Amino acid sequence: MYQHLSNIAIDELGESLIDRFYTEHPNNSLCVDIEGFAAEYLGLTIGYETFKEKDVEGFLGDGETAVSVVRGRKAYDIVFPRKTVIISEKLLNPTLSGRKRFTMAHEVSHYLLDRMSPEMSVARYRRELKNISDFDITALKERMSLFENRADRLAAALLMPGFNISKAMERFAGGVGFTKFGDALYSSEEHIIIQSMADGMGVSREALEIRLRDMGLIEYKPIDDFIKQDLQEGDFDDSDIEYDRRCGQLDPLKTYLIHRSRREAERHETRVVKCPSCGFRMATVTVNTHGTQQLKCRKCGLNESLNLAYFRKRKPSSERYELVKYRKIKR
């Protein structure tokens, strides 16, 4: 009988497997070695082929079902043995790395789920979904099936386990969640942070956003809030900005950007960066500020480029995982 797994169960399964894989193959990177996990931990064979059907991106062999691949200029129907994952050669393009990794994780997930319910084990295809109108009803039902949904959820848990999401949130976003306005808008700052997180974890931005949404790390607000926040009266008036006007007047664009920066900063807590030599306050930054800055201490004169990630008060380890709202795998 097929065992239906809840979202929480799927997440716990994926995170537990990656945690065990990390125990045997230590890795401090936010980017999970999904190919190593598949080949070294699960014993799967990974291959790359050109599929005859252009929309097919991945295939899990069952030892019985043939799949058409193109070698040279000829198409061949090949039966790949069980425990074989075939990925489309087109995904070897470096610009499609995120899609390749997710496709591989998706097929690996089918293998894991089929082991839990052997009676449901069949050869699986993963197809690129560009336009629903391109699919016939049979293919569309296959893509939208419960099995595909569960495989996508487990793939996300394998590539973006909760403990890595927590690390990425602390590293890139200072432990602060995101706000999405309407269906697609973020502040310019948060847009950059999410893309940086996706690049660091080796996944597409779309996949990361879905994962953040599922983990409750994105707050949704109406588009009107964005308009009110982004275009307020007085944005082009510099009367409330302190500077020496003898040096010249701020132009309207610079004034607007200062007001916008001020509003974005108000949404974040601040922290003090202290001099590593004498402990004197060197700068006040928002908690999500990261990267290297040139700072000079006004007390002892220390003048160095400091990575702000190294000079922050660390949270107790027991508090680091409060971001994720379901049970975490602590490392």
Secondary structure as UniProt FT lines:
FT   HELIX           7..24
FT   HELIX           34..36
FT   HELIX           37..41
FT   STRAND          45..51
FT   TURN            54..55
FT   STRAND          56..60
FT   STRAND          66..71
FT   TURN            72..73
FT   STRAND          74..79
FT   TURN            82..83
FT   STRAND          84..88
FT   HELIX           89..92
FT   HELIX           94..96
FT   HELIX           97..116
FT   HELIX           118..120
FT   STRAND          124..127
FT   HELIX           132..134
FT   HELIX           137..143
FT   HELIX           146..159
FT   HELIX           162..173
FT   TURN            174..175
FT   STRAND          178..181
FT   TURN            182..184
FT   HELIX           188..201
FT   HELIX           205..214
FT   TURN            215..216
FT   STRAND          218..221
FT   HELIX           223..230
FT   TURN            233..236
FT   TURN            239..240
FT   HELIX           245..247
FT   HELIX           252..266
FT   STRAND          270..274
FT   TURN            276..278
FT   STRAND          281..286
FT   TURN            287..288
FT   STRAND          292..296
FT   TURN            298..300
FT   STRAND          303..307
FT   HELIX           308..310
FT   HELIX           317..319
FT   TURN            320..323
//
